[in-house]
Amino acid sequence: MAQSRIVSVIGRKHTGKTSLVVALAGEFTRRGYRVMTIKHATHSVDADQPGTDSYRHFHEGKSERTLLVAPNVLVSFERQAGDPDPMALAAHYCQGADIVLAEGFHWSALPKIEVIRRASDKPHFDAALPSAGNWIAIVTDHDDFQAQCPVFRFGSTTWLSQLADLTWAGAATVPAA
């Protein structure tokens, strides 16, 4: 079995990172690839509601890991220390994926696609940074934005297919767990 590939989709708040991850996941699935995703949150997440049994298992019982299992879905709540490395997460949780799309992790060494909007703050991309070579592409609504990597405009009709090709070619390989 071939090793999984991984890439990070980054950008400031409300730029369209999630929409791009969903679009790329759909394109790779259409191509017959097995796609898995990881979403990084910079804030505390409370996906389980107080009073539910799974909430009680995890929060009141202080369980290390709680699985919530229902028809067609499994959710895992797990305690962890710190902010884990996306490569380690992919190796542990995304075995069997052809490609893992990680939303966030702008600080990581993963190959990146950045979403930049005119209305957003300063982009993460800076050609002067040593990490500038980690950028696979930039997707933007800036008509005049230039970079040392391919720049795709949202208005183009073929940008998603071309971006998927570049993503596949530029993604990092996930080490075996």
Beta strands, then each sheet from edge to edge (+ up, - down):
strand 1: 5-11
strand 2: 35-39
strand 3: 65-70
strand 4: 73-78
strand 5: 99-103
strand 6: 112-116
strand 7: 135-140
strand 8: 151-153
strand 9: 172-173
sheet 1: 2+ 5+ 1+ 6+ 7+ 8+
sheet 2: 2+ 5+ 1+ 9-
sheet 3: 3+ 4-
end
